[in-house]
C-alpha cells in the first residue's frame, strides 16, 4: 500500500513536527515525479539541477520545493504534455490523486508545470496547518529551454521509491548555475545562501565557462562580454554578501532546515559568509 511506503519513510526520518513531516511527504512525491520522468525518457533531453537535486543526489540536508531542469540543447518548442500525462498516470496507479497543470507561456523560455496531489490512498492528507492556515503540497517543475552553453552532466540513480536513472548536472556546473541565481535573482532567497555555504564547505570548484555563458545570456551582465573567472567571482560574491539582509535570509530558509541544523542559522551574518567565501577560495589554491 502506498500509505505504508510514506509512513515508513516518515518514520525513518524521525520527524519531530508536522512541518518536517510535510517536507518528507513532499520529497517522496518529488522522487515519484523523477521516476515517472525517467521512464518517459525525459532525461534523454534534460538535466536535473538545483536544491532538490543537491538534496536527493548529493546529501544536502535542507528540504526543497521545486524540481529544476535545463534542456541539454535549446528547444523553444519543448512541451510538457506527454511527460505530465505520464506523471499523472503513474500517480494514479500508485493510489495518489493528483492534478497536473502546464502553466508555460507560449513564448516563455522557462516552461513551468505544477502537480498538486489531493491525498495518498485517500488516507494521508497532504496539508499542514500553520497558524490556522492549511498548506497544501504543490510541486513546481521548471525547465530552461534555452540553457547557457558549456554544461556538464552525469547519470545518477534513484533507489527510492524505485530504481530510475536521472541525468544531473555535475557539481561544478550546478555551482555555476547557483552562482548565477545568487547574483541575478531579483529577490532574496535564503535557500540560495544555504546552498552556497554547502558548496563552500565541500570546496566545490566551478564550471567557469558555463557560468560565463550564463551571465552573458541573462541578468545584469546580459549582452556584455564580461569575463567570469576566480577574481570576478570573489569580487561579485563578496559585494553581494555585503548587501544581504541576513535576518530575512534566515527566515526564508528556516522551514526547510531540519531541527538538528537550525543552530547553524543563528551564525548567519556578513562575517560568517565572508569567511565561507575566504575558506572556499583557500581550498581552490
C-alpha positions as CSV (number, residue, x, y, z in Angstrom):
1,X,0.0,0.0,0.0
2,X,1.3,3.5,-0.9
3,X,0.3,4.8,2.5
4,X,2.7,2.3,4.1
5,X,5.6,3.5,1.9
6,X,5.0,7.1,3.1
7,X,4.5,6.1,6.7
8,X,7.8,4.1,6.7
9,X,9.8,6.9,5.2
10,X,8.4,9.4,7.6
11,X,9.3,7.1,10.5
12,X,12.8,6.6,9.1
13,X,13.4,10.4,9.0
14,X,12.3,10.7,12.7
15,X,10.4,13.8,12.1
16,X,9.6,15.9,15.1
17,X,6.9,18.3,13.8
18,X,4.1,18.5,11.3
19,X,6.2,20.8,9.1
20,X,9.0,18.3,8.9
21,X,6.5,15.5,8.1
22,X,5.1,17.6,5.3
23,X,8.7,18.2,4.0
24,X,9.3,14.4,3.9
25,X,6.0,13.8,2.1
26,X,6.8,16.5,-0.4
27,X,10.2,14.9,-1.1
28,X,8.8,11.5,-1.6
29,X,6.4,13.0,-4.2
30,X,9.3,14.7,-5.9
31,X,11.1,11.3,-6.2
32,X,8.0,9.7,-7.6
33,X,7.9,12.5,-10.3
34,X,11.5,11.9,-11.1
35,X,10.8,8.2,-11.6
36,X,8.0,9.0,-14.0
37,X,10.1,11.5,-15.9
38,X,12.9,8.9,-16.2
39,X,10.6,6.2,-17.5
40,X,9.1,8.7,-20.0
41,X,12.5,9.4,-21.5
42,X,12.7,13.0,-20.2
43,X,16.4,12.7,-19.2
44,X,17.5,12.0,-22.7
45,X,16.9,15.7,-23.4
46,X,17.2,17.3,-20.0
47,X,19.4,17.6,-16.9
48,X,18.3,17.9,-13.3
49,X,19.8,20.6,-11.1
50,X,19.0,22.9,-8.1
51,X,18.4,22.4,-4.4
52,X,16.2,19.4,-4.8
53,X,18.9,17.7,-6.9
54,X,21.5,18.5,-4.3
55,X,19.4,17.0,-1.5
56,X,18.4,13.8,-3.3
57,X,21.7,13.0,-5.0
58,X,24.4,15.0,-3.1
59,X,23.4,14.8,0.5
60,X,22.4,18.5,1.1
61,X,20.5,18.5,4.4
62,X,17.8,21.0,3.6
63,X,14.5,20.3,2.0
64,X,13.5,21.9,-1.2
65,X,10.2,22.8,-3.0
66,X,10.8,22.7,-6.8
67,X,12.2,20.5,-9.5
68,X,14.5,22.4,-11.8
69,X,15.7,21.2,-15.1
70,X,17.6,22.5,-18.1
71,X,17.5,21.1,-21.6
72,X,20.7,19.7,-23.0
73,X,20.3,21.7,-26.1
74,X,18.0,24.7,-26.9
75,X,14.5,23.7,-28.0
76,X,11.9,26.5,-28.0
77,X,9.2,24.1,-28.9
78,X,9.5,21.9,-25.8
79,X,6.2,20.9,-24.4
80,X,5.5,19.3,-21.0
81,X,2.4,17.5,-22.4
82,X,3.3,13.8,-22.6
83,X,5.5,14.0,-19.5
84,X,2.7,15.4,-17.4
85,X,0.4,12.7,-18.7
86,X,2.9,10.0,-17.6
87,X,3.3,11.6,-14.2
88,X,-0.5,11.8,-13.6
89,X,-1.0,8.2,-14.8
90,X,1.8,6.8,-12.6
91,X,0.5,8.7,-9.6
92,X,-3.0,7.3,-10.2
93,X,-1.6,3.7,-10.4
94,X,0.0,4.3,-7.0
95,X,-3.2,5.4,-5.5
96,X,-2.4,9.1,-5.5
97,X,-4.9,11.5,-6.8
98,X,-3.1,14.5,-8.4
99,X,-3.9,17.4,-10.7
100,X,-1.2,18.4,-13.2
101,X,-1.3,21.7,-15.0
102,X,1.0,23.1,-17.7
103,X,1.5,26.8,-16.9
104,X,4.0,27.5,-19.7
105,X,3.6,30.8,-21.5
106,X,3.7,30.4,-25.3
107,X,6.9,32.5,-25.6
108,X,8.4,31.6,-22.2
109,X,11.9,30.4,-22.1
110,X,11.4,28.7,-18.8
111,X,8.4,26.2,-19.2
112,X,6.6,25.7,-15.9
113,X,4.2,23.0,-14.7
114,X,2.5,22.2,-11.4
115,X,1.5,19.0,-9.7
116,X,-1.0,19.2,-6.8
117,X,-1.8,15.9,-5.1
118,X,-5.0,15.8,-3.0
119,X,-4.4,12.6,-1.0
120,X,-2.5,9.4,-0.8
121,X,-4.8,6.4,-0.9
122,X,-7.5,8.7,0.5
123,X,-5.9,8.4,3.9
124,X,-2.8,10.6,4.2
125,X,-4.0,14.1,3.6
126,X,-1.3,16.3,2.1
127,X,-1.7,19.5,4.1
128,X,-0.1,21.1,7.1
129,X,-1.8,23.7,9.2
130,X,0.4,26.6,10.2
131,X,-1.1,29.5,12.2
132,X,-4.5,28.1,11.3
133,X,-3.9,28.2,7.5
134,X,-3.9,24.9,5.5
135,X,-0.8,24.4,3.4
136,X,-1.2,22.0,0.5
137,X,1.6,20.2,-1.2
138,X,2.4,21.5,-4.7
139,X,5.4,20.6,-6.8
140,X,6.6,23.1,-9.4
141,X,8.5,21.8,-12.4
142,X,10.6,24.2,-14.4
143,X,12.7,23.6,-17.5
144,X,15.0,26.1,-19.1
145,X,14.6,25.6,-22.9
146,X,17.5,27.9,-23.8
147,X,20.2,27.0,-21.4
148,X,23.7,28.5,-21.4
149,X,26.3,26.5,-23.3
150,X,29.0,24.6,-21.5
151,X,27.0,22.5,-19.1
152,X,28.4,19.1,-18.0
153,X,26.3,16.3,-16.7
154,X,26.4,12.7,-15.4
155,X,24.0,9.9,-14.8
156,X,23.0,9.0,-11.3
157,X,20.3,6.7,-9.9
158,X,17.4,6.9,-7.6
159,X,17.0,3.9,-5.3
160,X,13.7,5.0,-3.6
161,X,10.9,4.6,-4.2
162,X,12.0,2.7,-7.3
163,X,15.2,2.4,-9.3
164,X,15.5,5.0,-12.0
165,X,18.3,6.7,-14.0
166,X,18.4,10.5,-13.8
167,X,20.8,12.8,-15.6
168,X,22.1,15.5,-13.2
169,X,24.4,18.4,-13.6
170,X,27.9,17.9,-12.3
171,X,28.7,19.7,-9.0
172,X,30.9,22.2,-10.8
173,X,28.1,23.1,-13.2
174,X,25.4,23.2,-10.6
175,X,27.6,25.6,-8.5
176,X,27.9,27.8,-11.6
177,X,24.1,27.7,-12.0
178,X,23.6,28.6,-8.3
179,X,26.1,31.4,-8.5
180,X,24.2,32.9,-11.5
181,X,21.0,32.7,-9.4
182,X,22.7,34.3,-6.4
183,X,23.9,37.3,-8.4
184,X,20.9,37.7,-10.7
185,X,17.8,36.8,-8.7
186,X,15.7,39.9,-8.2
187,X,14.6,38.9,-4.7
188,X,16.3,37.4,-1.7
189,X,16.2,33.6,-1.3
190,X,17.9,32.4,1.8
191,X,18.0,28.9,0.3
192,X,20.5,30.1,-2.3
193,X,22.8,31.1,0.5
194,X,22.3,27.8,2.4
195,X,23.4,26.0,-0.8
196,X,26.4,28.4,-1.2
197,X,27.6,27.5,2.3
198,X,27.3,23.8,1.4
199,X,29.3,24.2,-1.8
200,X,31.9,26.2,0.1
201,X,32.2,23.7,2.9
202,X,32.8,21.0,0.3
203,X,35.4,23.1,-1.6
204,X,33.4,22.7,-4.8
205,X,35.0,24.2,-7.9
206,X,33.1,26.0,-10.6
207,X,32.5,25.4,-14.3
208,X,33.6,28.9,-15.2
209,X,32.9,28.6,-19.0
210,X,29.3,27.6,-18.3
211,X,28.9,30.4,-15.7
212,X,30.3,33.0,-18.0
213,X,27.9,32.0,-20.7
214,X,25.0,32.2,-18.2
215,X,26.0,35.8,-17.2
216,X,26.4,36.9,-20.8
217,X,23.0,35.5,-21.6
218,X,20.8,36.8,-18.8
219,X,20.8,39.1,-15.8
220,X,22.6,42.4,-15.2
221,X,25.5,41.4,-17.4
222,X,23.4,40.2,-20.3
223,X,24.7,41.3,-23.7
224,X,28.2,42.2,-22.4
225,X,31.5,40.4,-22.8
226,X,32.0,40.0,-19.1
227,X,35.0,37.8,-18.3
228,X,34.0,35.4,-15.4
229,X,36.9,34.0,-13.5
230,X,38.1,33.4,-10.0
231,X,38.8,37.1,-9.3
232,X,35.4,38.2,-10.8
233,X,33.6,35.6,-8.7
234,X,35.4,36.6,-5.5
235,X,34.7,40.3,-6.1
236,X,31.0,40.0,-7.0
237,X,30.0,37.4,-4.4
238,X,31.8,39.5,-1.8
239,X,29.9,42.5,-2.9
240,X,26.6,40.6,-2.7
241,X,27.3,39.3,0.8
242,X,27.6,42.9,2.0
243,X,24.1,43.7,0.6
244,X,22.1,40.8,2.1
245,X,19.6,41.1,4.9
246,X,20.7,38.1,6.8
247,X,17.7,38.1,9.2
248,X,15.4,37.8,6.2
249,X,17.6,35.2,4.6
250,X,17.4,33.1,7.8
251,X,13.6,33.4,7.9
252,X,13.3,32.2,4.3
253,X,15.3,29.0,4.7
254,X,14.3,28.1,8.3
255,X,11.3,26.0,7.4
256,X,13.3,23.8,5.0
257,X,16.1,23.0,7.6
258,X,15.7,20.1,10.0
259,X,15.8,20.8,13.7
260,X,19.3,19.4,14.1
261,X,20.7,22.0,11.7
262,X,18.8,25.0,12.9
263,X,21.5,26.3,15.3
264,X,23.8,26.9,12.3
265,X,21.3,29.6,11.0
266,X,22.0,31.6,14.1
267,X,25.5,32.2,12.8
268,X,24.4,33.8,9.6
269,X,25.8,37.2,9.1
270,X,28.0,39.2,6.8
271,X,31.1,38.0,8.6
272,X,30.0,34.3,8.5
273,X,29.6,34.3,4.8
274,X,32.7,36.3,4.1
275,X,34.6,33.6,6.0
276,X,32.8,30.9,3.9
277,X,34.0,32.7,0.7
278,X,37.5,33.1,2.1
279,X,37.7,29.4,3.0
280,X,36.4,28.3,-0.4
281,X,39.0,30.4,-2.2
282,X,41.7,28.9,0.0
283,X,40.5,25.4,-0.8
284,X,40.8,26.2,-4.5
285,X,44.5,27.1,-4.1
